[in-house]
Amino acid sequence: MIYSNMEADILANAVTEEEYSLSQLQQRLQYAKHSWSFGAIILWLPYVPVFMILKILAIVFTPYVLWHLFKAKWYKSVVVFGAVVVLPYVIYQFIQVENNILGFLLKVLPLLTFYLFAYILSYMIGEHLSEIKTLKRWKRDEKIRN
């Protein structure tokens, strides 16, 4: 009985590489997810420096996101990131638009999709981690009962 309780506790507290990577990423995504509010400063400051800071933050944070997604083996999320964020950025680099408004929208689109991706990814990771914790709790309770 004591052995099964100890085994159940060890099982409940064991952390896989996927869980560790996702929890680390989840912590950082909380900052990225709320950094869109920094864009609200655009009402008081010129938009160029604000977008430049948001762009630099996205560029610096991208390798971190991809690294943890690879470590967690969330390859579909990496592909979605490439299709939703990287592909529009690459396309913008090769398109020359005469219309200023359309050019601005194409320039800002990858930035908007990056922060939207961060928000959705944060939600998905949170749901996945809570599911893992629930399953571990069920397994631990089952071990204790048996």
C-alpha positions as CSV (number, residue, x, y, z in Angstrom):
1,M,0.0,0.0,0.0
2,I,2.8,2.5,0.9
3,Y,4.7,1.5,-2.2
4,S,1.8,2.2,-4.5
5,N,1.2,5.6,-2.8
6,M,4.8,6.5,-3.4
7,E,4.7,5.3,-6.9
8,A,1.5,7.2,-7.5
9,D,3.1,10.4,-6.1
10,I,6.2,10.0,-8.3
11,L,4.0,9.4,-11.3
12,A,1.9,12.4,-10.6
13,N,4.9,14.7,-10.1
14,A,7.0,13.4,-13.1
15,V,7.4,16.0,-15.8
16,T,8.0,15.0,-19.4
17,E,10.1,17.1,-21.8
18,E,7.0,18.1,-23.7
19,E,5.4,19.4,-20.5
20,Y,8.5,21.3,-19.5
21,S,9.0,22.9,-22.9
22,L,5.3,23.8,-23.1
23,S,5.2,25.3,-19.5
24,Q,8.3,27.3,-20.3
25,L,6.8,28.6,-23.5
26,Q,3.5,29.3,-21.8
27,Q,5.2,31.6,-19.3
28,R,6.8,33.6,-22.0
29,L,3.7,33.7,-24.2
30,Q,1.9,35.4,-21.4
31,Y,4.1,38.4,-22.0
32,A,3.9,38.2,-25.8
33,K,0.2,37.7,-25.7
34,H,-0.3,41.0,-23.8
35,S,2.3,43.0,-25.7
36,W,-0.3,43.9,-28.3
37,S,-1.5,46.5,-25.7
38,F,1.9,48.2,-26.3
39,G,0.5,48.9,-29.8
40,A,-2.2,51.1,-28.2
41,I,0.6,53.7,-27.6
42,I,0.3,54.3,-31.3
43,L,-2.5,56.8,-30.4
44,W,0.0,59.0,-28.7
45,L,3.3,58.3,-30.5
46,P,4.3,57.9,-34.1
47,Y,3.5,54.5,-35.4
48,V,7.0,53.8,-36.9
49,P,8.9,53.4,-33.6
50,V,6.1,51.4,-32.0
51,F,5.9,49.0,-34.9
52,M,9.6,48.7,-35.0
53,I,9.8,47.7,-31.3
54,L,6.9,45.2,-31.8
55,K,8.7,43.8,-34.8
56,I,12.0,43.5,-33.0
57,L,10.3,41.7,-30.1
58,A,8.6,39.3,-32.5
59,I,11.9,38.6,-34.3
60,V,13.8,38.0,-31.1
61,F,11.0,35.8,-29.6
62,T,10.4,33.7,-32.8
63,P,13.5,31.3,-32.3
64,Y,12.5,30.8,-28.7
65,V,8.9,29.8,-29.7
66,L,10.1,27.5,-32.5
67,W,12.7,25.9,-30.2
68,H,10.2,25.0,-27.6
69,L,7.7,23.8,-30.1
70,F,10.3,21.5,-31.6
71,K,11.3,20.2,-28.2
72,A,7.6,19.5,-27.4
73,K,7.2,17.9,-30.8
74,W,4.4,20.2,-31.8
75,Y,5.4,20.1,-35.4
76,K,2.0,21.1,-36.7
77,S,2.2,24.3,-34.8
78,V,5.6,25.0,-36.4
79,V,4.1,24.5,-39.8
80,V,1.1,26.7,-39.0
81,F,3.6,29.4,-37.7
82,G,5.4,29.2,-41.0
83,A,2.3,29.4,-43.1
84,V,0.6,32.2,-41.0
85,V,3.6,34.4,-40.1
86,V,6.7,33.6,-42.1
87,L,5.0,33.1,-45.5
88,P,3.2,36.5,-45.4
89,Y,6.4,38.2,-44.4
90,V,8.4,36.6,-47.2
91,I,5.7,37.5,-49.7
92,Y,5.7,41.1,-48.6
93,Q,9.4,41.3,-49.2
94,F,8.9,40.4,-52.9
95,I,5.8,42.5,-53.6
96,Q,5.9,46.1,-54.5
97,V,2.6,47.9,-53.9
98,E,1.9,51.4,-55.2
99,N,-1.1,51.9,-52.8
100,N,0.2,53.2,-49.5
101,I,-2.7,51.8,-47.4
102,L,-2.4,48.3,-49.0
103,G,1.4,48.4,-48.6
104,F,1.0,49.3,-44.9
105,L,-1.5,46.5,-44.4
106,L,0.8,44.0,-46.0
107,K,3.7,45.3,-43.9
108,V,1.7,44.9,-40.7
109,L,0.0,41.6,-41.5
110,P,2.9,39.3,-40.4
111,L,3.1,41.3,-37.1
112,L,-0.6,41.0,-36.4
113,T,-0.6,37.3,-37.3
114,F,2.4,36.7,-35.0
115,Y,0.7,38.2,-32.0
116,L,-2.6,36.4,-32.9
117,F,-0.6,33.2,-33.2
118,A,1.0,33.8,-29.8
119,Y,-2.4,34.4,-28.2
120,I,-4.0,31.2,-29.7
121,L,-0.9,29.1,-29.0
122,S,-1.0,30.3,-25.3
123,Y,-4.6,29.2,-25.1
124,M,-3.9,25.8,-26.7
125,I,-0.9,25.1,-24.5
126,G,-2.8,26.0,-21.4
127,E,-5.6,23.6,-22.4
128,H,-3.1,20.8,-23.2
129,L,-1.2,21.2,-19.9
130,S,-4.4,21.2,-17.9
131,E,-5.5,18.0,-19.7
132,I,-2.1,16.4,-18.9
133,K,-2.5,17.3,-15.2
134,T,-6.0,15.9,-15.1
135,L,-4.9,12.6,-16.7
136,K,-2.0,12.3,-14.2
137,R,-4.3,13.0,-11.4
138,W,-6.7,10.3,-12.6
139,K,-3.8,7.8,-13.0
140,R,-2.5,8.6,-9.5
141,D,-6.0,8.2,-8.0
142,E,-6.4,4.9,-9.8
143,K,-3.0,3.7,-8.5
144,I,-4.0,4.6,-5.0
145,R,-7.3,2.8,-5.2
146,N,-5.6,-0.4,-6.5
